Amino acid sequence: MSYRTLKFLILWIPTIVVGLWEYVRHVFLLPYISMDLGNFLAPALVFLFTLTLLRGLFGKLEQMQEALQREQVSKAAFHQREQLARELHDGISQSLFLVSVKLDKLEHSELNEEAKETTVQIRQTVKHIYEDVRQSIANLQSPAVVVNDSWLNAIHSAAHDLLINSGVRVQLDWQLPEGVLSNKQLVELQAIIREALMNIRKYAQATEVQVISRHVGKEDFMCEIKDNGIGASLSQIDAKDRYGVRMMRDRAEQMGWTFEINSAEKIGTTVRIRSGGGSK
């Protein structure tokens, strides 16, 4: 039902009801209903029709307005994300490329073994950072999340990319009811899951990943990203070049969530995000 149709019905239904009532009262009911009683019944009938008919129309109008507001917020957020993506591409990305070119020149110069080894390590670090920046640009250029369906589609897309790029199969077990998470919480949780999947692609050497989410209590939730990869030690997880882990932990802490990583060599890694702060 269009917005114009809604305005037309809201305007004319009370008028038609009052007109029909006055016609029926004067033509058919005048011998049975007094003038005072008729005047009392007229607004009562309008109120009754408002409850039965117009309430639904007003509800539809409010839904349309809320959808329009969400779309406006989504467009504004998307423009901001596009601007940030351009800044990353024109700034950090190009700077990293320039550093890579200078490293090429440095590697072809006469260096001792220690300097060459340091150059190789710097190149690997630059490569990882460049991949992170490219992935961040791709994430920023994807549509902003506003509803659960779009959010789940984004997670399915990330899982498909992981399968295409590294052959890792992702099983999505999502049992979180709609409305438990706000739009901001959905965006932050999506970013954490995407980063976890990207870390699995780079480091885990896994073949399967499970993304599990459950409703805990009345308002809390739990989400796990589990892989069957080679695992890692605590020192490797907390290494200075593991920017993704720090980003995930920071995002979770800013939302007031509990963030945990459990990993063991040859067993795999589990990333757990839990709201409410309790162990459930």
N, C-alpha and C positions, 0 to 999 in steps of 0.2 A: 504494500500500500504506500503510495507516494506521499510526500510531505504536503503537497497541495490538496490532495484528497482528504488528509487528516484535518487540515485547517477548515476545509469546507464542511465536513461532518460535525466538527466541534462547534462551528458557528450556527449551523442550521438545525441540528437535532433538538436543542431546547426550544427554539422558535416554533418548530413544527409541533412539538409535544404540547406547548401552551395553546397554539391555535386549534389543534384537534380537540383538546379538552374543552375549550370555550365553546366550540361549535357543538360538541356532543351535549354539553351541559345545558346550553340554551335551547337546543332543538328537542332533546329527548329526556333530559333529567331535571329540567326546571320545576316540574310539579313535585318532584321527590326530594330535591336537595335545595336547601335554603341558600340565599346569596352569601351569607357569612360562611357557611360550611363549604360552599364552592370556592370562595376566595382562599380558604385555608387549604383545601385539597390541591389547588393549582401549584403552589410552590412545593408541596409534598410530592406531587407527581414528577415535577422537574427534578427534584433531588433524587427520587427513586431511579429515574432514567439515567441520571448522571452516574449513580453508583453502578448500574448494570451495564450501561453502554459506553458512556464517555470515559469511565475509569480505564477501560481497556485501551481506548484511543489515546488517552493521555500517557498511559504506560508505554505504548508504541512510540509516541512522540519523544518521550524521555530516552528510550533506547536509541532512537535515531540520533538525538543530540549527543548522547554519550559516545556512540560510534564515531560521530563526526569529530568530537574532541580527541578521541584516541587516535584517529587518523591524522589530525593536525599535530598532535604530540609526536607521533611516529615520523611524520615528514620532517619536523624540526630536528628530531634526534638523528635522522638519516642524513640530513644536510650537514650537521655537525660532525658526524662520523666521516662523511666524504671529505670535508675540509681537513680533518685530522689525518686521514689517509693520504691526502695530497701533501700535507706537511711532512709526514713520515717519508714519503717517496722522494720529495724534492730535497729533504734535508738529510736525515739519517741514512737512508738507502744509498743516495749518491755519495755521501761521505765514506760509507763502508766500501763502495766500489773503488773510490780513489785510494783508500788504504790498501785494498787488494792489489791495485796496479803498482803502488810503491813497494809492496812486499815482493812482487815479481822482479822488480829492478834490484831489490836488495838481495834476493836469492841468487841472482846472476853475478853479483859482485864477490870479491874474495873475502870470505869469512872463515873464522875458525869453527871447529865442530860445535862448540857450545853455542855460538851465535847462530849457527844454522839450525840447531835443535830449537832454540828459542823462537826463531823465525817460523818454523813449522808449527809450533804451538800457537803462536799469534795468528797464523793463517787459519788454523782449525777454529780458534775462538771467533775470529771474524766471520768465518763461514756459518757457524751456529747462530751468531747474532743476526747475520744477514737473512738466514732462513726464518728466524723468529720475527724479524721485521716484515718480511714478505707475507708470512702467515697472518700477522696482525693487520696488515693492509687488506688482505683478503677478507678477514673477519669484519673489519670496519666497513668494507664496501658491500657486505651482505645486508639484506633488509633488516631493520630493527625488529625486535620481538615485541609483540603487543598482546598476543593471545596464545593459549596453550597449543592450538593446532599448529600455528606457525612455529612455535618453539620446538615442538616434537619434529616437525619437518626439518628444522635446522639441525637437530641432533642426528636424524637419519641421514642428512646430507654429509655431516662430518664423518659418520660411520662409513658411508659409501666411499668418501675420499680416502679413508684409511685402508679400505679393502682394495681400491684401485692402485694406490701408491705403494702399498707394502704387503698386500695379500692377507692382512689381519681381518678376521671375521669378528663382527661386533654383534652381540646379542643384547637387545634392549628390552628390559623387563620393567616397564613403567607402570606403577600401580598407585600413583599419587592423584587423588581426586582433584578435579578442577576447582579453583578458587582457594586452595590452601596457600599457594604462593602468589604474591603480588607481582606486577609486571617487572619491577626493579629486581625482586628476588629471582625471577625467571631469567633475566638478563645476566645477573651475576653467576647463577648456577650454570647457565649455558657456557659462559666464559671459562669457568673452572673445568667443566667436562671437556670442552674443546682443547684446553691446554693439557689436560691429562692424556687425551688421545694423541696429541702431538708428541708428548714426551714418550709415550709407548712406541710410536713410530720411530723415534730417533734412537732410543736407548734399550728398549725392553727385549727386542728380538722375539716377540710373542707371536703366536698364531691365532689366539682367541682372546676376546675381551668381553666382559659382561658389564653392562651399565644397569644398575638395579636401584630402584627408588621405592620407598614405602612411606605410608602415613603412620606416624608414631604419636599416639595420644590424640588429643583433640585438634591441636594446632601445629604440632611439630612434624618434621620429616627426617628421613635418612636417605642418603644417596651414596652408592659405592661404585667405583670403577675398578674392576679386578682383571688382571691379565695373568697369563700363564708363561710369562717370559723368564729371563735369567735372573731377575731380581737385582737388588743392590744393597750395599751396606749402608749404615747410617751416615758414615762419613761421605760416601758418594752422593747420597740424597741431599745432604746439607752443604755440598761443595759450593764454592763461590760462583762458579759458572752455571749453576742450575737456577737460572733466573725464573724459569717456569714454575718451579716449586715455590719459590718465594712469592711469585705473583698469585698463585692459587691460595696460599696461606693468608696473604694480605687481604685478598678479596673476601675470604671466609670470615676473617676476624672483623673486618669492617661491617659485615652483616650480622655480627654477633653469633656466628656459627662455630661449631667445633670442627677442626680440621686435623686429620690423622693420616699418616702414611705407615703402613706395615709392609715390610719387604724382607725377603730372605733369598739368598742365592739358590738358583735352580728351582725355586718354588713360585716366584712371581711377586707382584706388587699389588697392594690394595690401597686405593685412595678413598677415604671415608669423610663425608661431609654430613654434619648432624646439627639440626637446630635445637634450641632449648638448652644446650650445654650439658645435658645429663647423659649418662651411659645407659642406653636402652637396647 
